[in-house]
């Protein structure tokens, strides 16, 4: 079963917004046993949309369309779909009632342009959108399924999870797929592939391995295809065991979660607390941790100590250390991390100080130079890294590397 995703909107093509919808939809479809053949983005242009839908129907069994369903004149998806299927428009009463309820809730007048949100192609099955005024639409023709949904992410997600995916599963005999993810940190994709090449070569035919790299981490995803769930789960468990044993300390988790979540789960299990001392990352590491539910059981707080003065006042870094060795030095990061450990009374701490760029570097300390410190009461580790010259990437890589260093320390036995 093949699917194609079409996103409609000039705002995507000019880079005004990022098409996160397609990535999320592809994940959901893949988990349901539907492989995505192609993802396309087209402008709010009638001919472009018609061409995209026609070409998609020649490649795929399911065509999912998002965007272009708003009330304004530039939103032409509904009328273009009616033209594609050679049908007229109808007014759907349930959709109109839904639109009226939404406007009444906010005490807003219902304009003609809003009423027209209830106009849909005659041959569609309406998918009621309880989170917005634009309905989803389900079409079936010549053995193909076409689904049109709003481009607003939370509206699209609701329709996919509650209506579209259940209907697809009921309409087709979909293959069963099971996934197992192994999150690794600190080693690149090519090095991982070399280390596990023999295991990958010996995988049974019904098990596939995918490498999903992201700055500083690589997810290994094992996918099992078949009808016998118990057998497939046993096979996934066996191959996961082989891979995790081979990769050892690079494995951060055996589930599809971000690194910060893996650390929080481990520390919560061990009833451990964490504090931070951030300079070049400007609070980004704290943001990553506090974005996760349950962070408060582990993360006690931290300092964004950008200036010399704040490093001294908030963390107790010695003034002589700063003026003699500089903010970006082993001595400074050691005092920062130990200051965080002491001042925030945590079991573990992370400190980072560096030159994120694009300027501020010197021949001795070029842009991308970062010192990372991790500590607990009996041990402090400080390491120097030299990343690239891109500010945002340096911040992100520093955060991931720091969390990877912390994970190693968490696994070391306490003397």
C-alpha positions as CSV (number, residue, x, y, z in Angstrom):
1,X,0.0,0.0,0.0
2,X,1.5,3.3,-1.2
3,X,0.7,6.8,-0.2
4,X,1.6,10.2,-1.4
5,X,1.4,13.5,0.5
6,X,0.7,16.8,-1.1
7,X,1.1,20.0,0.8
8,X,-0.5,23.1,-0.7
9,X,0.6,26.7,0.0
10,X,2.9,29.4,-1.3
11,X,4.0,30.0,2.3
12,X,5.8,26.6,2.2
13,X,7.5,27.2,-1.1
14,X,8.9,30.6,-0.1
15,X,10.2,29.2,3.2
16,X,7.9,31.2,5.4
17,X,6.8,28.1,7.2
18,X,8.4,24.6,7.5
19,X,6.4,21.7,6.3
20,X,6.3,19.7,9.6
21,X,3.0,18.1,8.6
22,X,4.4,15.8,6.0
23,X,7.1,14.4,8.4
24,X,4.5,13.7,11.1
25,X,2.0,12.2,8.6
26,X,4.7,9.9,7.1
27,X,5.5,8.6,10.6
28,X,1.9,7.8,11.2
29,X,1.3,6.1,7.8
30,X,4.5,4.1,8.1
31,X,3.4,2.8,11.6
32,X,0.1,1.8,10.0
33,X,1.8,-0.3,7.3
34,X,1.4,2.3,4.5
35,X,4.6,3.3,2.7
36,X,4.9,6.9,1.6
37,X,6.0,7.0,-2.1
38,X,6.5,10.7,-2.5
39,X,6.0,14.1,-0.7
40,X,5.3,17.1,-2.8
41,X,4.6,20.8,-2.1
42,X,2.7,22.9,-4.6
43,X,1.6,26.5,-4.8
44,X,-1.9,27.9,-4.4
45,X,-2.4,27.5,-8.2
46,X,-5.3,25.6,-9.7
47,X,-3.3,24.0,-12.5
48,X,-0.4,23.0,-10.2
49,X,-2.8,21.4,-7.8
50,X,-4.7,19.5,-10.5
51,X,-1.4,18.2,-12.0
52,X,0.0,17.2,-8.6
53,X,-3.2,15.2,-7.7
54,X,-3.3,13.5,-11.2
55,X,0.3,12.5,-11.0
56,X,0.0,11.3,-7.4
57,X,-3.0,9.1,-8.4
58,X,-0.8,7.3,-10.9
59,X,1.8,6.4,-8.3
60,X,-0.1,5.9,-5.0
61,X,-3.2,4.2,-3.6
62,X,-3.8,6.9,-1.0
63,X,-3.3,10.6,-1.7
64,X,-3.3,12.9,1.4
65,X,-3.6,16.6,0.8
66,X,-3.1,19.4,3.4
67,X,-3.6,23.1,3.1
68,X,-5.6,25.6,1.1
69,X,-8.9,25.1,3.0
70,X,-9.1,28.6,4.6
71,X,-12.0,31.1,4.1
72,X,-10.0,33.5,1.9
73,X,-9.8,33.7,-1.9
74,X,-6.3,32.3,-2.1
75,X,-7.5,29.0,-0.5
76,X,-8.7,27.1,-3.6
77,X,-8.3,23.4,-2.7
78,X,-12.0,22.6,-2.3
79,X,-13.0,24.1,-5.7
80,X,-10.0,22.5,-7.4
81,X,-10.9,19.1,-6.0
82,X,-14.5,19.6,-7.2
83,X,-13.0,20.3,-10.7
84,X,-10.7,17.3,-10.5
85,X,-13.7,15.0,-9.7
86,X,-16.0,16.8,-12.1
87,X,-18.6,17.5,-9.5
88,X,-20.4,20.5,-8.1
89,X,-20.4,21.9,-4.6
90,X,-22.9,21.2,-1.7
91,X,-23.4,22.8,1.7
92,X,-22.9,20.4,4.5
93,X,-25.2,21.2,7.4
94,X,-23.1,19.5,10.1
95,X,-20.1,21.5,9.1
96,X,-22.2,24.7,9.1
97,X,-23.5,23.9,12.6
98,X,-19.9,23.3,13.8
99,X,-18.8,26.7,12.3
100,X,-21.7,28.5,14.0
101,X,-20.8,26.9,17.3
102,X,-17.2,28.0,17.1
103,X,-18.1,31.7,16.3
104,X,-20.8,31.7,19.0
105,X,-18.3,30.5,21.5
106,X,-16.1,33.5,20.8
107,X,-19.0,35.9,20.4
108,X,-18.1,36.7,16.8
109,X,-20.5,37.4,13.9
110,X,-20.8,34.7,11.3
111,X,-19.9,36.2,7.9
112,X,-20.7,34.8,4.5
113,X,-17.1,33.9,4.0
114,X,-17.3,31.8,7.1
115,X,-20.5,30.2,6.1
116,X,-18.9,29.1,2.8
117,X,-16.5,26.9,4.9
118,X,-19.4,24.5,4.9
119,X,-19.4,24.2,1.1
120,X,-17.7,21.0,0.0
121,X,-17.5,18.9,-3.3
122,X,-20.6,16.8,-3.8
123,X,-18.9,13.5,-3.9
124,X,-16.9,13.8,-0.6
125,X,-17.6,12.3,2.8
126,X,-17.1,15.1,5.3
127,X,-14.7,14.6,8.2
128,X,-15.9,16.9,10.9
129,X,-13.2,19.2,12.2
130,X,-13.9,19.8,15.9
131,X,-10.8,22.0,16.2
132,X,-11.5,24.4,13.4
133,X,-13.9,25.6,10.8
134,X,-12.4,23.8,7.7
135,X,-13.7,20.3,7.4
136,X,-11.7,17.3,6.2
137,X,-12.9,15.5,3.1
138,X,-12.7,11.8,2.1
139,X,-13.0,10.8,-1.6
140,X,-12.9,7.3,-3.1
141,X,-12.7,6.9,-6.8
142,X,-11.4,4.0,-9.0
143,X,-9.9,2.2,-6.0
144,X,-8.0,5.2,-4.8
145,X,-8.6,7.2,-1.6
146,X,-8.1,11.0,-1.6
147,X,-8.1,12.8,1.8
148,X,-8.0,16.6,2.1
149,X,-7.3,18.2,5.5
150,X,-6.5,21.6,6.9
151,X,-2.9,22.7,7.0
152,X,-3.1,23.9,10.6
153,X,-1.0,21.2,12.4
154,X,-3.2,20.5,15.4
155,X,-6.3,20.3,13.2
156,X,-4.7,17.9,10.7
157,X,-3.3,15.7,13.6
158,X,-6.7,15.4,15.2
159,X,-8.3,14.4,11.9
160,X,-5.6,11.9,11.1
161,X,-5.6,10.2,14.5
162,X,-9.3,10.1,15.1
163,X,-10.8,9.7,11.7
164,X,-8.4,9.2,8.7
165,X,-6.1,6.5,10.1
166,X,-9.0,4.4,11.5
167,X,-10.9,4.6,8.1
168,X,-7.7,3.6,6.2
169,X,-7.2,0.6,8.4
170,X,-10.9,-0.4,8.0
171,X,-10.8,0.1,4.2
172,X,-7.6,-1.8,3.4
173,X,-6.0,-5.0,4.4
174,X,-2.8,-3.3,5.6
175,X,0.4,-5.2,6.4
176,X,1.5,-5.3,10.0
177,X,4.7,-3.5,10.9
178,X,6.5,-3.3,14.3
179,X,9.3,-0.9,15.1
180,X,12.0,-0.9,17.7
181,X,14.2,2.2,18.1
182,X,17.7,2.3,19.6
183,X,18.9,5.8,20.4
184,X,22.7,6.3,20.2
185,X,24.9,9.3,21.1
186,X,28.5,10.3,20.5
187,X,29.2,8.3,17.4
188,X,28.5,9.1,13.7
189,X,26.4,7.1,11.3
190,X,29.2,5.6,9.3
191,X,31.1,4.5,12.4
192,X,28.1,2.8,13.8
193,X,27.4,1.1,10.5
194,X,30.9,-0.3,10.4
195,X,30.7,-1.6,14.0
196,X,27.4,-3.5,13.3
197,X,28.0,-4.4,9.6
198,X,28.0,-8.2,10.3
199,X,24.8,-8.0,12.4
200,X,23.1,-6.0,9.7
201,X,24.2,-8.4,7.0
202,X,22.7,-11.3,8.9
203,X,19.3,-9.8,9.6
204,X,16.4,-12.0,8.6
205,X,14.6,-10.9,5.5
206,X,11.5,-9.7,7.4
207,X,13.6,-7.3,9.5
208,X,14.9,-4.0,8.1
209,X,17.4,-1.6,9.7
210,X,17.3,2.2,9.1
211,X,19.8,4.8,10.2
212,X,18.2,8.1,11.3
213,X,21.0,10.6,12.1
214,X,20.4,13.9,13.8
215,X,23.0,16.4,15.1
216,X,25.0,14.4,17.7
217,X,22.7,11.4,17.8
218,X,21.7,8.5,15.5
219,X,18.5,6.5,15.8
220,X,18.7,2.9,14.7
221,X,15.2,1.7,13.7
222,X,14.5,-2.0,13.3
223,X,11.2,-2.7,11.5
224,X,9.6,-6.1,11.4
225,X,7.1,-7.1,8.7
226,X,4.7,-10.0,9.1
227,X,1.5,-11.4,10.5
228,X,2.7,-13.3,13.5
229,X,3.1,-10.6,16.2
230,X,4.6,-12.8,18.8
231,X,7.2,-14.1,16.4
232,X,8.1,-10.7,15.1
233,X,8.3,-9.2,18.6
234,X,10.7,-12.0,19.7
235,X,12.8,-11.4,16.6
236,X,12.9,-7.7,17.2
237,X,14.0,-8.3,20.8
238,X,16.8,-10.7,19.7
239,X,18.2,-8.2,17.1
240,X,17.9,-5.3,19.6
241,X,19.9,-7.3,22.1
242,X,22.6,-8.0,19.6
243,X,22.9,-4.4,18.6
244,X,22.8,-2.9,22.1
245,X,25.4,-5.3,23.3
246,X,27.7,-4.5,20.4
247,X,27.3,-0.7,20.7
248,X,27.6,-0.6,24.5
249,X,27.9,2.8,26.0
250,X,26.8,4.7,22.9
251,X,23.2,3.4,23.5
252,X,21.2,6.0,25.3
253,X,17.8,4.4,25.1
254,X,15.9,1.5,23.5
255,X,12.8,3.5,22.7
256,X,12.0,6.4,20.3
257,X,12.6,9.3,22.7
258,X,15.0,12.3,22.6
259,X,18.2,12.1,24.6
260,X,17.1,14.6,27.2
261,X,14.1,12.4,28.0
262,X,16.3,9.3,28.3
263,X,18.5,11.1,30.8
264,X,15.5,12.4,32.8
265,X,14.0,8.9,33.0
266,X,17.3,7.4,34.1
267,X,17.9,10.0,36.8
268,X,14.3,9.9,38.0
269,X,14.6,6.1,38.4
270,X,17.7,6.6,40.5
271,X,16.2,9.6,42.4
272,X,19.0,11.9,41.2
273,X,18.9,15.7,40.6
274,X,20.5,17.9,38.0
275,X,21.6,21.5,37.7
276,X,23.1,23.5,34.8
277,X,25.6,26.3,34.3
278,X,25.3,27.6,30.7
279,X,27.2,30.2,28.9
280,X,27.5,29.7,25.1
281,X,24.2,27.8,25.0
282,X,22.2,30.6,26.6
283,X,19.7,28.4,28.4
284,X,19.1,26.0,25.5
285,X,20.0,22.9,27.5
286,X,17.6,23.9,30.2
287,X,14.9,24.4,27.5
288,X,15.5,20.9,26.2
289,X,15.1,19.3,29.7
290,X,12.1,21.4,30.8
291,X,10.3,20.7,27.5
292,X,9.8,17.2,28.8
293,X,7.0,16.2,31.1
294,X,8.2,15.2,34.5
295,X,11.4,17.3,34.3
296,X,10.7,18.9,37.7
297,X,11.5,15.6,39.5
298,X,15.1,15.8,38.3
299,X,16.0,19.3,37.1
300,X,16.4,21.7,40.0
301,X,17.5,24.8,38.1
302,X,20.6,26.5,36.6
303,X,22.4,29.7,35.7
304,X,22.8,31.3,32.3
305,X,26.0,33.1,33.2
306,X,27.1,34.9,30.1
307,X,29.4,37.5,31.5
308,X,32.4,37.3,33.7
309,X,30.5,39.0,36.5
310,X,27.6,36.5,36.4
311,X,30.0,33.6,36.4
312,X,31.5,35.0,39.6
313,X,28.3,36.0,41.3
314,X,26.1,33.0,40.3
315,X,28.6,30.2,40.3
316,X,31.5,31.4,42.4
317,X,34.0,31.2,39.6
318,X,37.3,32.9,40.8
319,X,38.0,36.2,39.2
320,X,41.7,35.3,38.8
321,X,40.7,32.2,36.9
322,X,38.6,34.2,34.4
323,X,41.2,36.8,33.8
324,X,44.2,34.5,33.6
325,X,42.7,31.6,31.6
326,X,39.6,33.2,30.0
327,X,36.0,32.2,30.1
328,X,36.6,29.4,27.5
329,X,39.0,27.2,29.4
330,X,39.2,24.0,31.3
331,X,39.8,25.9,34.6
332,X,36.7,28.0,34.1
333,X,34.4,25.2,33.1
334,X,35.5,23.1,36.1
335,X,34.7,26.0,38.5
336,X,31.4,26.6,36.8
337,X,30.2,23.0,37.0
338,X,31.4,22.6,40.6
339,X,29.7,25.9,41.5
340,X,26.4,24.7,40.0
341,X,26.7,21.5,41.9
342,X,27.4,23.4,45.2
343,X,25.0,26.3,44.7
344,X,22.0,24.3,43.5
345,X,22.6,21.4,45.8
346,X,22.2,18.8,43.0
347,X,23.6,15.4,42.6
348,X,24.9,16.1,39.1
349,X,25.7,19.2,37.1
350,X,26.6,20.2,33.5
351,X,28.5,23.4,32.6
352,X,29.3,24.7,29.1
353,X,31.4,27.6,28.0
354,X,32.5,28.4,24.4
355,X,32.6,30.5,21.3
356,X,29.4,29.9,19.4
357,X,30.2,32.4,16.6
358,X,30.1,33.6,14.0
359,X,32.7,36.0,15.5
360,X,34.7,36.1,18.7
361,X,37.3,33.5,17.8
362,X,41.1,33.7,18.0
363,X,43.9,31.6,16.5
364,X,44.2,29.8,19.8
365,X,40.5,29.5,20.4
366,X,38.7,29.5,17.1
367,X,34.9,29.8,16.6
368,X,33.4,26.5,17.7
369,X,35.7,25.9,20.6
370,X,33.7,24.7,23.6
371,X,34.6,23.3,27.0
372,X,32.1,21.0,28.6
373,X,32.1,20.0,32.3
374,X,30.1,17.3,34.0
375,X,30.3,16.6,37.7
376,X,29.0,14.9,40.7
377,X,30.3,15.2,44.3
378,X,33.2,12.7,43.8
379,X,34.2,13.4,40.2
380,X,34.5,16.3,37.7
381,X,35.3,15.7,34.0
382,X,36.1,18.6,31.6
383,X,36.6,18.1,27.9
384,X,37.4,20.4,25.0
385,X,35.6,20.2,21.7
386,X,36.0,22.1,18.5
387,X,32.9,22.2,16.4
388,X,32.2,24.3,13.3
389,X,31.6,28.0,12.5
390,X,27.7,27.9,12.5
391,X,26.3,29.5,15.6
392,X,23.0,27.5,15.8
393,X,24.7,24.2,15.1
394,X,27.4,24.9,17.6
395,X,24.7,25.6,20.3
396,X,22.8,22.4,19.4
397,X,25.9,20.2,19.2
398,X,27.2,21.6,22.5
399,X,23.9,20.7,24.2
400,X,23.8,17.1,22.7
401,X,27.5,16.5,23.5
402,X,27.1,17.8,27.1
403,X,24.1,15.4,27.6
404,X,26.1,12.6,26.2
405,X,29.0,13.3,28.6
406,X,26.5,13.4,31.4
407,X,25.1,10.1,30.4
408,X,28.5,8.5,30.6
409,X,29.1,9.9,34.1
410,X,25.7,8.7,35.2
411,X,26.7,5.1,34.2
412,X,30.0,5.2,36.1
413,X,29.9,3.6,39.5
414,X,30.3,6.0,42.4
415,X,33.5,5.4,44.3
